[in-house]
Amino acid sequence: MLNYKTIDAFTDKPFGGNPAGVVILDGEYPEDEAMLQTAKRAGYSETAFVRPGKDRSVELRYFTPAAEVDLCGHATIASFFELWRRELVESGKTYKAITKAGEINVDVDESGSVWMDMAPPRELGGLDDEDLAALYAAYGLSPADAGPLPPAIVSTGLPDIIMPVKDAGLLAALKPDMEAISRLSEKLCVTGVHVFAPGQDGVTARARNFAPLYDIPEEAATGTANGALCYYLYNRKLIKAGEPQLIIQGEAMGRPSKIRAIVLKDGSDVKLRVGGQAAARE
């Protein structure tokens, strides 16, 4: 069994934010079964297995307790914070993270805050009437509870259903049917459902994330899904490129997390960056 370190991402306090297991490897990857068993033993939504390389490259693989996934934002934040803590990466330099979702740039500032590029953002379409009805039923909601914006499938490395609700009260009161969400996620080939309500006082949105298909009933902070949320809002002209965004997640779990994100535009190219702080459990 592999030893792992617990790092809480998107927080500056241990036991806040979203925990990830981090295994820094010295050599080749072990067998997949060994990594899966380690992820199960850790019990977190994701555990990252990290191989520092040459020329400022770092290879990462991510396992939930149930399966391997191509990318995990909060586990990437946790991994690079742990590499920085061990002086295996330096502040102020950009590193290439090699994942199954592609290569992304990551850097760490002097305080240990990590910023990472998301995979190229894509909207993958809306839901048909049958799937919309199943989605609302899975949360005990009606279409009127969503407000004027329709749910859509968006990806910044992993596809999620981005689902709006009108206000934070509805968000806090959700009663998700995990079996129904798993069935719909499997049918639509998505990781899960990212539900959000509009924020205020400097907060872009408040969010909750559900991925029971991957044994993650609810997650306290989700980098990829919040990148997708920002792309969803940007496409609907609700946020602007170049303006930093703040999403609060995990409040319903008693683990409030602060996820920073920004949309960057270069000509016709749009890029998402997500960042945050992290803390190690000693």
C-alpha positions as CSV (number, residue, x, y, z in Angstrom):
1,M,0.0,0.0,0.0
2,L,1.3,3.5,-0.9
3,N,1.7,6.3,1.6
4,Y,-0.1,9.5,1.0
5,K,-0.2,13.0,2.4
6,T,-3.5,14.7,3.1
7,I,-3.6,18.3,1.6
8,D,-6.7,20.5,2.0
9,A,-7.2,22.6,-1.2
10,F,-8.9,25.9,-1.6
11,T,-8.4,26.9,2.0
12,D,-5.5,28.2,4.1
13,K,-6.5,26.1,7.2
14,P,-6.1,22.3,7.7
15,F,-9.4,20.5,7.7
16,G,-11.0,23.3,5.7
17,G,-11.6,23.2,1.9
18,N,-11.5,20.0,0.0
19,P,-9.0,17.2,1.0
20,A,-7.0,15.2,-1.5
21,G,-4.6,12.5,-1.0
22,V,-1.2,13.2,-2.6
23,V,1.4,10.5,-3.4
24,I,4.8,11.8,-4.6
25,L,6.5,9.0,-6.5
26,D,10.2,8.5,-7.1
27,G,10.2,6.3,-10.2
28,E,7.5,4.6,-12.3
29,Y,3.8,4.4,-11.6
30,P,2.8,1.3,-9.6
31,E,0.0,-1.0,-10.8
32,D,-3.4,0.6,-11.2
33,E,-4.8,-1.7,-8.6
34,A,-2.3,-0.4,-6.0
35,M,-3.3,3.2,-6.8
36,L,-7.0,2.4,-6.6
37,Q,-6.6,0.6,-3.3
38,T,-4.6,3.6,-1.9
39,A,-7.4,6.0,-3.1
40,K,-10.0,3.8,-1.3
41,R,-7.9,3.7,1.9
42,A,-7.5,7.5,1.7
43,G,-11.3,7.8,1.2
44,Y,-11.2,11.3,-0.4
45,S,-13.0,12.2,-3.6
46,E,-9.6,12.1,-5.4
47,T,-6.1,11.0,-4.6
48,A,-3.3,12.2,-7.0
49,F,-0.2,10.2,-7.9
50,V,2.5,12.5,-8.9
51,R,5.8,12.0,-10.8
52,P,8.1,15.0,-11.0
53,G,10.0,15.1,-14.3
54,K,12.6,17.1,-16.1
55,D,12.3,20.5,-17.8
56,R,9.7,21.6,-15.3
57,S,7.2,18.8,-16.1
58,V,5.1,16.9,-13.7
59,E,3.0,13.9,-14.5
60,L,-0.2,13.3,-12.6
61,R,-2.8,10.6,-12.4
62,Y,-6.0,10.8,-10.3
63,F,-8.1,8.1,-8.7
64,T,-11.4,8.3,-6.9
65,P,-12.3,5.4,-4.5
66,A,-14.1,3.8,-7.5
67,A,-12.1,4.6,-10.7
68,E,-9.4,6.7,-12.4
69,V,-10.5,10.1,-13.7
70,D,-8.6,12.2,-16.3
71,L,-8.3,15.4,-14.3
72,C,-9.0,16.8,-10.9
73,G,-8.6,20.5,-10.2
74,H,-8.5,20.4,-6.4
75,A,-6.1,17.5,-6.3
76,T,-3.8,19.4,-8.8
77,I,-3.8,22.4,-6.5
78,A,-3.0,20.0,-3.6
79,S,-0.3,18.2,-5.5
80,F,1.6,21.4,-6.5
81,F,1.3,22.8,-3.0
82,E,2.9,19.6,-1.7
83,L,5.6,19.8,-4.3
84,W,6.3,23.4,-3.4
85,R,6.4,22.5,0.3
86,R,9.0,19.8,-0.4
87,E,10.9,22.3,-2.6
88,L,10.4,20.2,-5.7
89,V,8.9,23.1,-7.5
90,E,9.9,26.8,-7.2
91,S,7.7,29.9,-6.8
92,G,7.4,32.1,-9.8
93,K,8.1,29.4,-12.4
94,T,5.6,27.8,-14.7
95,Y,5.4,24.0,-14.8
96,K,3.7,21.7,-17.3
97,A,1.3,19.3,-15.7
98,I,0.8,16.2,-17.9
99,T,-2.6,14.6,-17.3
100,K,-4.9,12.3,-19.2
101,A,-7.0,15.3,-20.1
102,G,-4.0,17.0,-21.7
103,E,-1.1,19.2,-20.7
104,I,-1.8,22.3,-18.5
105,N,0.4,25.1,-17.1
106,V,0.6,25.4,-13.4
107,D,2.5,27.9,-11.2
108,V,2.9,28.6,-7.5
109,D,3.4,32.1,-6.0
110,E,5.6,33.0,-3.1
111,S,2.8,32.3,-0.6
112,G,2.1,28.8,-1.9
113,S,-1.1,29.7,-3.8
114,V,-1.4,27.6,-6.9
115,W,-2.9,28.7,-10.3
116,M,-3.6,26.2,-13.0
117,D,-4.9,26.3,-16.6
118,M,-7.9,24.4,-17.3
119,A,-8.2,22.2,-20.4
120,P,-9.8,24.1,-23.4
121,P,-13.3,25.0,-22.4
122,R,-16.2,23.5,-24.4
123,E,-20.0,23.7,-24.2
124,L,-21.3,20.2,-25.1
125,G,-24.9,21.1,-25.5
126,G,-28.1,21.3,-23.5
127,L,-30.4,18.6,-22.2
128,D,-33.5,17.3,-24.0
129,D,-36.9,17.5,-22.3
130,E,-36.7,14.0,-20.9
131,D,-33.3,14.5,-19.3
132,L,-34.3,17.9,-18.0
133,A,-37.3,16.4,-16.3
134,A,-35.0,13.7,-14.8
135,L,-32.5,16.3,-13.6
136,Y,-35.1,18.5,-11.8
137,A,-36.8,15.4,-10.3
138,A,-33.4,14.2,-8.9
139,Y,-33.2,17.4,-6.9
140,G,-36.9,17.8,-6.0
141,L,-37.0,21.0,-8.1
142,S,-39.3,22.4,-10.8
143,P,-38.1,24.3,-13.9
144,A,-39.3,27.5,-12.3
145,D,-36.7,27.0,-9.5
146,A,-33.9,27.3,-12.1
147,G,-34.8,30.8,-13.2
148,P,-34.2,32.0,-16.8
149,L,-30.9,30.1,-17.5
150,P,-31.1,26.5,-18.8
151,P,-28.8,23.7,-17.6
152,A,-26.0,22.8,-20.0
153,I,-23.1,20.3,-20.2
154,V,-19.8,22.1,-20.0
155,S,-16.2,20.8,-19.8
156,T,-12.8,22.3,-18.8
157,G,-11.3,18.8,-18.7
158,L,-14.2,16.9,-17.3
159,P,-17.8,17.3,-18.5
160,D,-20.4,18.4,-15.9
161,I,-24.0,19.5,-16.0
162,I,-24.0,23.1,-14.9
163,M,-27.4,23.7,-13.3
164,P,-28.6,27.1,-12.1
165,V,-31.1,27.7,-9.2
166,K,-32.6,31.0,-8.4
167,D,-31.1,31.7,-5.0
168,A,-28.9,30.5,-2.2
169,G,-31.9,29.3,-0.2
170,L,-32.9,26.8,-2.8
171,L,-29.2,25.7,-3.2
172,A,-28.9,25.0,0.5
173,A,-32.2,23.1,0.7
174,L,-31.4,20.7,-2.1
175,K,-32.4,17.0,-1.4
176,P,-30.5,15.1,-4.1
177,D,-31.5,11.6,-5.1
178,M,-28.0,10.1,-5.5
179,E,-29.2,7.0,-7.5
180,A,-31.1,9.2,-10.0
181,I,-28.1,11.5,-10.4
182,S,-25.8,8.5,-11.0
183,R,-28.2,7.1,-13.7
184,L,-28.4,10.5,-15.4
185,S,-24.7,11.1,-15.2
186,E,-24.0,7.7,-16.8
187,K,-26.5,8.2,-19.5
188,L,-25.1,11.7,-20.4
189,C,-21.4,10.7,-19.9
190,V,-20.8,13.4,-17.4
191,T,-18.9,13.4,-14.1
192,G,-21.7,14.9,-12.2
193,V,-23.9,17.9,-11.6
194,H,-22.6,21.3,-10.5
195,V,-25.5,23.4,-9.0
196,F,-25.0,27.1,-8.5
197,A,-26.9,30.2,-7.3
198,P,-25.9,33.8,-8.0
199,G,-23.6,35.3,-5.4
200,Q,-23.4,38.8,-4.0
201,D,-20.9,41.2,-2.2
202,G,-17.9,40.2,-4.3
203,V,-18.9,36.5,-4.7
204,T,-19.7,35.4,-8.2
205,A,-21.7,32.3,-7.2
206,R,-22.3,29.8,-4.5
207,A,-22.1,26.1,-5.7
208,R,-22.6,22.5,-4.7
209,N,-21.2,19.6,-6.7
210,F,-22.6,16.0,-6.8
211,A,-20.8,13.1,-8.5
212,P,-22.2,9.9,-7.0
213,L,-21.4,7.9,-10.1
214,Y,-17.8,8.2,-9.0
215,D,-18.6,7.6,-5.3
216,I,-18.5,11.3,-4.5
217,P,-21.9,12.2,-3.0
218,E,-20.9,15.8,-2.6
219,E,-17.6,17.6,-3.0
220,A,-16.4,20.7,-1.0
221,A,-14.4,22.3,-3.8
222,T,-14.2,21.4,-7.5
223,G,-11.7,23.1,-9.7
224,T,-12.8,21.7,-13.1
225,A,-16.5,22.3,-12.4
226,N,-16.0,25.8,-11.3
227,G,-13.9,26.5,-14.4
228,A,-16.8,25.1,-16.4
229,L,-19.2,27.3,-14.4
230,C,-17.2,30.4,-15.3
231,Y,-17.2,29.5,-18.9
232,Y,-21.0,29.0,-18.8
233,L,-21.4,32.4,-17.3
234,Y,-19.0,34.0,-19.7
235,N,-20.8,32.6,-22.7
236,R,-24.0,34.2,-21.4
237,K,-22.3,37.5,-20.9
238,L,-22.8,37.4,-17.1
239,I,-19.0,37.8,-16.4
240,K,-16.2,39.4,-18.4
241,A,-12.8,38.2,-19.5
242,G,-9.9,39.4,-17.3
243,E,-12.0,39.9,-14.2
244,P,-11.2,37.6,-11.2
245,Q,-14.1,35.5,-10.0
246,L,-14.7,34.0,-6.6
247,I,-16.9,30.9,-6.1
248,I,-17.9,29.6,-2.6
249,Q,-18.5,25.9,-2.3
250,G,-18.8,23.4,0.5
251,E,-20.9,25.4,2.9
252,A,-23.6,22.7,3.1
253,M,-20.8,20.3,4.2
254,G,-19.4,22.6,6.8
255,R,-16.2,23.0,4.7
256,P,-16.5,26.4,3.0
257,S,-14.0,26.7,0.2
258,K,-12.8,29.6,-1.9
259,I,-12.2,28.9,-5.5
260,R,-10.6,31.7,-7.6
261,A,-11.1,31.7,-11.4
262,I,-10.5,33.9,-14.3
263,V,-11.5,33.9,-18.0
264,L,-8.6,35.0,-20.3
265,K,-9.2,35.9,-23.9
266,D,-6.5,36.2,-26.6
267,G,-8.1,37.0,-30.0
268,S,-10.7,34.2,-30.5
269,D,-9.0,31.9,-28.0
270,V,-10.6,31.6,-24.5
271,K,-8.7,30.1,-21.6
272,L,-9.7,29.4,-18.0
273,R,-7.4,29.5,-15.0
274,V,-8.4,28.3,-11.5
275,G,-6.5,28.9,-8.3
276,G,-6.5,28.8,-4.6
277,Q,-4.6,28.2,-1.4
278,A,-3.9,24.9,0.3
279,A,-2.9,23.5,3.7
280,A,-1.1,20.3,4.8
281,R,-2.3,18.2,7.7
282,E,0.6,17.5,10.0
